[in-house]
């Protein structure tokens, strides 16, 4: 995937934003320690009741600027009229303030300077074919006070403003988290915060929204620290409230990596150094436990004058940092240069020769310490060659470049063809598969040291974006194809790009929890299908636009949307846990447990065994173990399971778990339960959740009379006493969840001080049904006695049925059922 970004300034300084208010719809930013304040002004107004006041105290200096930005949905090949009211006071001369509306800065509207009263500026712009997103960025890079109001972007013929909150009527207090990243090692978690109002009230929530800790800090005199060192490994949301507004952020606590690694590192990702110039992505990748990382080395950035090659310090610094962290960089060579072939992918002899010289210059600069990925997704839109997007055209382009790389950097690995595609392109209509066949048939296998493919799952009617039978099937098919050629069996196969955008199902993606589950399952299945390396796209969100899937593939949220700090998603933690769990292990076999139940077995050089297990539809499995088993959850929490005379059972869900320990034979599906832990598929928001637990004393460990305690991950417990030859059950009550959504709970069964069973359960918390009371007057009624209240009730949530409603008026109470009313 080539990132076509919605432009957002990078390298923000959160420290300079503490006094600024938030404006819904806009990203408020300050870069390079620029001293800029963003305020709501109800005195100087041109449109509505408020304007945006920007006070810039930073003289013009490279890399120090700020402003506001948002991504705007647009229609392709359409003309838009822009307008804005502006007012200024002592604004420095030159390009002190301007509005950028194209990613390459060619679309730029410079604002007036000096001191001036309200004046309206306007201009037009026609979007490109296929363009669906537009950047709108106000950049302030010199001293002065600027007021903005009535900002509009309107398609010709339409009266709808495409900008959100264009007159800045909506604003609120803000809390700013200071620092670079919210990923911590155990015992080191803390938040340094400042705010536009004091005090800051804080609350730490678990992944289900259950409060764990709370407190407040005084920010009157400046930033304050919230100590969270006691948080165990896991993923947490933190609610921060200042004045009239609550902001949520997220914190990850991940185990420190062991050094050195026990084996190869099969996980990787893609990074964009120039998009995040102040972020040390090597450090973040090292925390993850990555083995490989892809990064852009675009031709136009290297050859800015014909025949003159230069390398930016940001990318150079990241390459060196990656190497120092033990992560192998793979530089992507592409795509075109305005000096050759009219800025298209080269196809002429002169253009192809120039591309080869550029490749040689890169190889001379970095040597054999990096891999060279020659072009990227040559079968899709990145390839603008007049020759076409065929395998033959690709080979014509890359053969001379590969020869130059091998000459300049002997021993360096060549990666290709990095073929793009969706699952259907590989397995159904086979566009990408046929391209790969042509590549191999024409000798491509002899050119590369690593075969790389890309695959993105598209929604399947029966399973949405779920990974089962998608990318891993592609990997298996390509692996078999490569192996069918002489020398193919020895070629590593990389899944160089894949992933899920976290825009939510209503915007073409998944939610963040789904990304974490899907990613883990997909890695395990792809490694089982023959992939040597799995590279999730990508490390950091490419942008901050919440409606653009291209902006939301990252494992961390874009720092622009988080006031300069990198905030992890659950997927980051899941990826980190996966890297630690598979450290030194390789795939061995998949156990057969029936349809919809997955158990992948990995082993290491010491013959230790680790299982990764899940069942999207739910299932119970039994393991015959010698000694205790260690069970690790998706986000890193760990429990020790003590077998009952050698047998342990696990309840599986769609969330993978890791099981370590000595198991005799294979896992088995459970058909006869000895204990039960069940929860309704759906539960109501703000109402306690009832979990049914029970035991059957016919089981071996459930000895009659010896109490069994069921404890939930939320801290509640209930004890039942088994009785001979009968089920004994009870109800474990979980406090109400304040917010709707999918909730995952773990319940352990303990007897005699030992955990005998672990049950992972899930429920979907839905909004409470809404009931309305409507006063009805009967025909001819003349007295109050004939007045009635008719109750119309039902659920606002699809799939939830309201079977009755209780009522109370004074001392009168009752229950109503459908088609009834009371007087």
N, C-alpha and C positions, 0 to 999 in steps of 0.2 A: 504494500500500500504506500502510495506517495501522499504525504500530508499536504493537502491544500488547506491552509490554516485560515481561520478567522483571526485577523490581526489583533493581538493583545500584547501590550508592553510586557516585557519580561524583566526579571531581576529586581523585583519590587522591594522596597524597604518598608516593612511594616511599622517600624518605629516612628516614622514621620506621619502616620495616619491616625494616631491615637485620638487626636482632637477632632477628627473629621466625622461627619455624620454619614450614614449609609443612605443610598437612594435606590430603592427597589427598581430592578431592571438594568441598573448600571453597575459596572465594576469600577470602584474608586481605587486609584493606584498612585504610588509614588516610587520612583526608581532611583537607584544610586544615591540614597540618603538625601534626596531632594526635600527641602523643608516647605511642604505645600499643605494647606488646610482647605478642606471642602466643607462648606456650611450651607444651611438653608436660610435664605434671607427673605423675610416677609415685608421689608421696608422698600427695597429696590425691586419692583415687580413690573413686568410688562404683560404677562399672560397668566391669568389665574391669581393665586394667592401667595405664591412663593417663587423664588428663583434660586439658581445655584450660584453661590459666591465662592470663587477660587482665589485664595491669597497665596501668591508665590513669593517666597523670600530668598530664593536661590538664584544668584546671577547665572547667566549663560555659561555652562560648562558641560563638556561632553559627558553623556551618560547620566545626567541629573535632570529629571523632568517628571511630570506627573499629569493627572487629569482624570477623565472618566471614559469608559468604553463599553460598547455592547455590540453583540452580533445581531444583525437584522435579517429576518427571512425576506427574500425577494423572489420575483419571477424572472426567469431567464429572458434575455433579449427584450427587455422592457426599459422604458425611460422613466426615471424618477426625478421629482422636483424636490430639492433640498431648501430649507429656509431656517433661519435662526435669528433671534434677537440677541444682541450683544451690547454690553456697556463696559467701559473701562476707566481705570484710574491709575495714572502714572505707570502705564505699561511700557516697558523698555522697547526701543525701536528694533526693527528687524522682524524676523519670523519668531516672535515670542510666543504666540498662540496660533495654532492652526488645527483644522479638522481633517483627518485622513479617512478616506472611504474606499481605498483599494489596498490589497495586501502588499503591493510593491511600492507604495507611497507616490505613485504617479498621479493618483487622484487626491489632491490636497487643496484645501481652501484656507488661505491665510487671513487671519482676523486683524482688525485695525489696531493701532498702537496709540500711546499717549493717553490723554484724558478726554473722554467723549461720552455723550449721553446715549440713550438707547437708539440703536439703528439696526435695521433688518438687512441681512445679507441673504442672497439666494443664488442657486446654481442648479444645473441638471447633470444627470449621469445616466448612461445606458448600460445595463448589465450585459455580461457576455453570454453567449449561447451555453446553456447548461448550468449557469450560475444560479444557486438557490440561497446563498448566504452573502451578506455584505458586512464588512467591518465599518464601524462608526466610532472613531477614536478622537477625542479632544486631547491635544498635547500642549502642555504649558511648559516652556523651557527657559523662561527668564522672569525677572521680577515684575511685580505689579498686581493689581486687583482686577479680576474679570468676573462679570456677571453674565450668566446664560439663562435664557428663558425661551419658551415657545419653539423648541427644536422640532422640526418636522421632516419626515421623509415620506413622500406621497407619490404613488404610482400615477402617471398621467391618466386623467379620467376618473380617478378615485378620490374620495374625501376621507379615506382612512389613513391615519398616521401609523406608519410601520414601526416607529420608535416606541418603546415602552417608557412611560413616565417622562415624556419629552419636555414637559413644563416643570418637572421636578416638584410636583405638588406633594408627592409621597417621600417622606424621609423619616428617619428614626435615629435614636442613639445607637452607638456602636461600641463593640468590644474588640480590641485588637490583640491578637496573640503574637508575641514577639519571638523571634528565633527562626531557624532555617527549616526544621523538620519536626514533626510530632511522632516520630518513630523512636522508641527508647529500648534500651536493654533493661532487664529486671533490676529494680531498685533505683532507677535513674529517672523515672517519669516525673515531670513537673511542667507547669504552664506559667510563663511569664506574661502577664496581661496588663494592658492599659485601656482606658475607656474615656468616652466623652462625658460620662457621668459616674459618680461614685456613691456607694460602694458597688463592687461587682459581686453578685451572688452566683455561686457555682454549684453544679450538681453533676456527679458522675453517674452514668447510666450503663447498664449492661446492654448487650446486643438486642435484647427484647424490650428495652426501654424501662427496665426496673431500676429505681434509684439505689445506688450503692453507697455513696458518700456525698456530703454537701457541706457548704460553708460560705463564707464571704471574705473578701479582701478589700482594703481601703486603697483606692488609687488617687486620692486627692492630691498627694504630693508626688505622684509619678507611678511608674510601673510597680506591680506587686507580684509575688510568686505564690502559686498554688502548688503545694507539695502533694505528689501522688506516688511517692516511692513505694508504697505498700501494695500497689496494684500488681496482681499476678499476671503471668503471660496471658495475652488475649487482646481483644479489640473492644474499645469503649467509646461511647458518645459522651460529650461534655456540654452541658447547657450553661451558657454564660449570660447573665442578665444585668444590664445597666440601664437605669432610667426606665424608659418605656418599651424596651425591646430586648428580646432574647435571641442570642445567636448560638448555633450549635456547631461544634467542631468534633473531631474524632482523634483518638490517641491509640497507638499500637504499642504493645509491649511484646517483643520477640526475644527468644533465647539468643544468647551470644553464640556466634559460630565457633565450632571447634577448629583448631589449627594444628597441623595442616589438615586439609580435607582428606578423607579416607580413600576417595576414588575420584572418578570424573564428575564434573558438574554438568548435568544434562539440561539445565534450565538457562534461558537467555531472554533477551528482550531487545527492543529498538529504542535508541535515545536520539534526541535532537539537541546537540549542544548549543547551537546558535539561537534556538528558540527559548532556551533557559540559561543565558550566559552566566548568571551568578549562582547557579545551582551546581553543587558537586554531585553529579549523577553517578560518578564512580563510587563514591562513598555509599550512596543509597543502594546501588547494585551490589556492593560488597555485603551490606547488611542482609540483602535478600539471599545471598549465596549463589550468585550467577556464575556461569562458566563462560558464556559468550555474550557479546553485545554488538548489535549493528548500529552504525551511525553514518549519516550522510557525508559525502565528500564531493559535493556537486561541482561540476565542471566550471560553471560560470563564477563560482567563488574562488576557484584555484587559478584560472587563466582569465584575469581581468583585462589584460592587454595581450594582443596576439603574440604568442611565443614566450610570454613572461608568466612564470608560475610563482604563486605566493600562497602561504598557509596561515590561517588566522590563529591567533594565540589561544582563543577559547577552545577550539577543537583540538589543537596540539596539547593543551593542558589536560583535557579529558582523556585523550589517548594515553598519555603518560600515567595519569592517575589510574586508569583501568588496568594497565599493565602492572602497575605497582600493587594493585589489589588482587592480582591473579586472575583477572578477567580478560579473556582474549577479544580484542576489538576486531570487528569485521567492517572495513570501510566500503561503502557503496559507491561505485563509480557510475555516474550518470549526470545529465541525460543529454543535454545539448548546450550549445554556446552560440551567442548571436553573431560571432565572427565567422561561423562556418555553416554552410547549407541553410542559410536564412533562418538560423535559430531552430532548426528541426533536428531530430535524431539523425546523425550522419548516415548518408547512403552513397555520397559521391566518393571517389578515390581520395580527394583532398580532405574531405570531412572525416573519413575513416582514419586517415593517416594522422590528422590532428587529434582525434580521440585517443589513438594509440600513444601519441607523444604525451598527452595529458596523463594517461595511465602510467607511463614510464616515470613522469615527474613525481607522481604520488608514491610510486614504489621506491624511487630513490630517496624520497623524504622519510618514509616510515620503515623501509627495509622488510625483513622477514618476521618482524615482531607483530605484524597484523595479518589478517586474512583479507583478500581482495575479492569483493563481490562485484563482478563485472556486469553492470546494468541491473535493473530491478524491474520485474514484471514486464518483460518485453512484449508480451501478448496483449497488453491492455493500453489504457490511455496515455501512459508515459511514453509510449513509442509513437512518435510522429513522423517516422521515416517515410520518405517517398517510395522506398523499396517495399514497405509493408511491414506487417507484424508477424511474419512467418518465422519458423525456426531457421530456415535458410538465410533470411536477411539478418537475423540475430547472429548467426555464426560468421557471416561476412564481416560484421561489425567488430565482434569480440576477438576473433582469432589473432589479428595483429596486436591488439592491446594485451592479450595474454602472453604473447611472445615477448613483448617489451617488459612486462612485469617479471616474467621468469628470468629474463636477462639482467634486470636491474636489482632484483631481490631473490637470488637463488634460495630455494627451500621454502619460500612463502606458499601458502595454500591459496588455491583459486576456488571460489564458490560460484556456482551458477546452476541453472539459468534463472533461479529465483522466480519461478513461474507463478503468475497470479491466477486466482480462480476461486469460485464457490464450489461447494460440494457437488451441485448439479453439473457444473462444467467438467468435473472429473468423472462422475459416475453415471450421469443420465444422458445429457447430450454430448458429453465427452470432448468438448472443445479443447480443454487444457490437456486431457489425456492424449489426444491425437497429436497435439503440438509436441508433447514429450516424446511420443513415439518417433516423430520426425527428427527431433533433436538427437535421439540416441542412434537412429538409423544412419544419420549423416556424420557420425563419429564424435558427437558432443561429449560422450562419456570419457574419451581420451583427453579432452581439454581441461576438465575440472577435477579437482581433488575431492570436492564435496558437492553432492547434488542437493539443491535447495528448492523447495516448493512452498507456496503460500496457499492457504485455504481458509475461507470464512464460511461458517454455517449460515444458511438462509432458513427462515422459518419453515418447518415441516408442519402440515396441518394437524397432525396428531400429537406433536410434541414441542411446537414452537422452536426456540433456539437450542433446545436440549442437545448435548453433544453426542449422545449414543447413536451409533451407526452413521455418523457423519464424517468428521475429520479423520478419525482412526481408520475408517473404511478407505478413505482416500490414501492415507499413508500405506496401508496394506497393499492396495492396488498398485501404487507407484513402486513400492519396494519389490513386489513380484515382477514388475516390468523391468526394472533395473537389473535384477538378478538374472533375468533371462538373456542378458548380453554378456559376452566374455569380459571378465574382469569386474562385472557389476556387483557381485556379492561382497567385494571388499570396499565398495564406495559408501561412506557414511551418507545417510539421508537426513537432512535437516528440515524440520517444519519451521521455516524462517519467519512466518507471520501467521497469526491467527488471534482471535479474541472476540470479545463481546462489548459493545458500547453500553454504558450505564445511563442511558437516557430514559429508561422505563419503557414498558411495553407499548404505551400509547404514543411513543415517539420513535418507534423502530428499534428498540433495544431491550435491555433487561434491567432489573434493579441491581444494586451493588451486592446484595447477598447472593443473588443468582449468579453474578459474575464469579464470585469466589467458589461456589459449588461447581459450576460448569467448568471453570478453569482447571480445578483439581482433577475432576473426572476425565477431562479431555487430555491432560498431560499423561495420566496413568494409562489410558487406553492407547494413546499415540505411541508411547514408549513400548507398550505391549505389541503394537502393530509393526514395529521396526524402525521408528524414528530414533536417531542417535542424539538429537538435540531438539528441544522445544522452545520456541521463542515467542512469548506473548507480546502482542502489539497493544500498547507500548508502555514504557515506564511511567510517564507523566502525561496526563490529558493534554492533547495538542492545543486546546483552547478552553474557554470557560463558558461557551454558549450552551445552555442546558437543553436546547432543542435540536442541536446539530450532532448526530451520532458520530461524525468524524472527529468531534472535539472530545469524546468521552470514552475512548478505549483504554485509558491509562490505569495503572495500578495505584497511582496517587492522583489527587485532584490538582488541577492547574493552580499554580500559586497566585495567579491574577485574581481568581475567584475567591481566594482565601486571605486576601490582604498581605500577600508576600510569603506566607508559610506553606510548606508542603504538608498536606494532610493525607494520610493513608486511607485507602478504601479497604474493606474486608479482604478483597482480592490480594492486596499486598501481603497481608498477614498469612493468608492461605498459601500463597506462593512461597513465603519464607518458611513456613512449617513444612511444606512439601520438600523444599531443598534440604532441610535438615533431616527429615525422615528418610530420604533416599540417598543420603550421603554414603557413598561406598557400596550401594546396592545396585543390582541390575535385575531386569525383568527375567523371571524364570518360567512361570506358566500361569494360566487362568483356570481357576477351579470351576467345575460345572455344578451350579446350584439351582438350576432352573431358570426359566425366562424371567427377565427383569431383575435378577440378583447378580451382583458383580463382586468378584473376589480375585484380585490380581496379586500374585505371590512374587516377592522380590527376595533375593538372597545376596549375601556378601561373601568375601573371600574366606571368612571364618565359618561359613555355612549357617550363619544366623538367618532367620526367616522373618520377613515382615509382610503382612497382608494389608492391602488397601481395599476397603469393602464399602459397598453402598447398595441401596435398592430403592429406586425412585418411587415405586409403589408400596414400599414397606415389606419387610420380611424378618423372620427370626432364623438365626443360624446357630449351630452348636459346634464347639471346638473341643476336642479331646486333648487336654494339655497336661504336660508334666511341669509342675511348678506354676507360679503366678504368670498372668498375662498383663502386659501394659497396653492400655487403650488410650490413644491420643485423638482428640477431637480435631475438627477442621481448623480451628483457630488456635490450637496449641495446648489447651488444658489436658491434663493427664490423670488417669485413674488406674489403680492396680486391681485386677480382678483375680480372686482366689477361686480355683476350680472346686466343684463339688465332686469328690472322688474321681477327679480327672476330667470332668465335663463342665464347660462354661457355655452360657448362651448369650447372644447379643441380639438386640433389636436394631435393625438397619432402617435408615431412611434415605432420602436423596442426598444427604450430606455425608460425604466420605469420612470414614474413621481409619486409623492406623492401628493394627494389632501386632504386637511383638511378643515373642515367647516361643517356647518349644511345644509344637503341636504334633500329635501323632496322627498321621494320615492326612486326609483332607477335611475341610469344613463340611458340615452337612446341614441341609434344610431341616428345620424343626417342624414337626407335624402335631405333636401333643404338648401343649403348654403345661408347665408346672407352676407358672406364675403369670399374672396378667397385670399390665400397666396400659391403660387406654385413656384417650382424651378425645373429646368431640372434634370432628374435622373442622368445625367452625365454632368460634366462641364470640360472645358479644363484648364489644369495647366497654370498659368501665364497669364490668361485672366480673366477680371472681370466677376463675376457671376450675372446674371440678375434674380431677383425675381419679379414675377408679383403679385401685390396686387390690391385688389378692394373691393368695397362695393355695396350692393343692398339696396336702401332706403326703401324697403318694410319691412325690419326688424324693430323691435320696437325701439331699441336704436339708429339705424342709421338714425337719424332724418335729413331730407333734410336741407342742408345749414349749419349744424354744422360739422366743419372739423374733420376728423379722421386721426390721425398720426400713421403710421406704422414704428416701430423702430426695427432694428435688433440687435442681441446680439453683433455684431461687431461695433455698434455705428452709423450706417447710418440710415437715416430716410427720409420719404416722406409723404406729407400730401395730401389727396384727399378730395374733398367736395361732399358729397352725393347729388344726384339729384332725384327728384320724379320719382318713378317707372322705374328706369333704373340702369344698372350697370355703375359704374364709376371706372376706373382702372388706375394704374400707374406702373412704374418700379422702384424697389429699387435695386440700383447697389452696389454690395459688391466688395471690392478690390480683385484683383487677389490673389489666393493662390499660394505660392511659391512651395509647395510640393504636390504631388499626395496623394490620400487617401480619406477615408470617412470623410465628414465634417457634423457636426450637428449644426444647427443654430436655434435660437429662435427669433420669430418676435411677438411683442406685438402691439395690436391695442388700441390706447388711444383716448378717446373722452371726452371733458369737464374735463380733468385732471384726468380721472379714466381709469384704464386698463380694457377694456371690453372683450378682447379676447387674448388668448395666442396660438400661432401656433409654434410647433416644426417641423422643416423640415430638410431633409437630402439630400445631393447630393454627388455623387462620383466624385472626381476630378481625371481626368486621364491625362496621358502624352499628350503633344501636338502632333498631327500627324506630321510625318516627310516627307518633300518634298525634292526631289533631282533634280538638273538641270544637264542634260546630253547633251553636244554639239554633234550634229549630222551633218555630211556632206553628202549632197545628191549626188547620183551617177552622175558622169560627171560634177560636179560643178567645175568651174574655177575662179569664182569671189567671193568676200566676200558677195555679195548680195545673193548668194545662200546658205549661211550658215544659219543654223537654230538651235534653242534650243528647244529640246523636253522636256517637263516637265512630269515627272512620279511622281505621288503623291498618298499618301494613309496613313492610320493610322497604327501605330505600336501597337495600343491597341485594343484587340479583342472587337468587338461590337461597335466601333466608326467608322463612315463612313465620309469621306471627300467628300463633294458634289461639292466644287469649290475651286479654289486657286487664289488669286490676285497676280499680277506681276507688276513690275515697272522697266524700263530701261531708265534712264535719265528722259525725260519729258513724255515718253510713259507709259501708264498704262492700265490695263485691267483685266478682269476676265476670267478664263478658266474653262471649264466644261469637264467631261469625254470625251476621244477620240478626243480632239482638241489640236492644237499646233499653235504657232505663229511664224512669221518671223520678 
